[in-house]
Amino acid sequence: MKQLNKKIKISGVGIHSGLPVNMVIKPSKKSGIFFKRTDLPESDLIPAKYDNVGETLMRNTTIGDKNGAHVQTIEHLMAALFITGIDSAIIEIDGPETPILDGSAYEFINLFKDATDSKSNIKKIIVKKPIIAYRNELVKTMPFWKKIKMIILNHTIWRNGNGYVKLSPNDNGLLIDATLVYKDKIIGTQSYSCLLDETKKSKDKFIKDISKSRTFGKYSEWEYLKAHGMGRGANENNVIALNDAGDGVLNKLYYKDEFVRHKIIDAVGDMFTSGGFIYGHLESYKGSHALNNLVLRKLFSDKSNYEIVEE
């Protein structure tokens, strides 16, 4: 278990509400990452665990009760905690969504990287068998109203009909191979690989080559979202805005393939809701937060699928 050595205060705006949000990340002797809604004083701690994920429709990962105490868009924060090795913290937050900051994991990582002095490692979760989650599995179990909502929002699950996320054994750490396939010319087909193996070299490479990659979407989609009370915290500094033709962006890219690199951040954050360091090969083809969560639920549904190694 690795703890913080001090409190960390973070303020910003929520990506959907556009309203100010404040977080205080506190050291904890309790194993795991937990959120506490300070604006809902009667609510319990909200575990940031795969089996407590309640919503992934809005292209993010939300934990808790969507109609009660919940926190959305936790994936960038979770990725930063994972990269800096922090697996024990209580995060007090005064609203329903984390601050978007720069739309990536970079600013979170900078805040955490000097906030620990513990040498201990987080527990390993060794994948023993191949596990695969298909997009069609998600759609089959959804009520009709959710399918309509996905079509209206042009959701990735709906667009990516043959998408899947697969976990298989890998002894060298968490190997992620991600592929995006979009009709938008500026994205097209992009692939990127990343190995996280607990070495400083792999951590530094993630920070340098991946952590700054921002979330993205079409400008016209944001206008629709804002009109319906969502996406109001998006701006040119925290989101890559595609033009309506899909052949250019309205702001500058850090990397030509920044889109798929951001999906690596999302995958790392989602995998950390396992509660440990997944040792496995994650293949994401037209993946999504929903598929990341489904593959974890499948993994933990049978104890023969994995082995836990405590440090």
Secondary structure, 3 states (H helix, E strand, C coil): CCECCCCEEEEEEECCCCCEEEEEEEECCCCEEEEEECCCCCCCCEECCHHHEEECCCCCCEEECCCCCEEECCHHHHHHHHHCCCCEEEEEECCCECECCCCCCHHHHHHHCCCCCCCCCCCEEEECCCEEEEHHHHHHCCCHHHHHHHHHCCCHHHHCCCCEEEEECCCCCEEEEEEEECCCCCCCEEEEEEEECCCHHHHHHHHHHCCCCCEEEEHHHHHHHHHCCCCCCCCCCCEEEECCCCCCECCCCCCCCHHHHHHHHHHHHHHHHHCCEEEEEEEEECCCHHHHHHHHHHHCCCHHHEEEECC
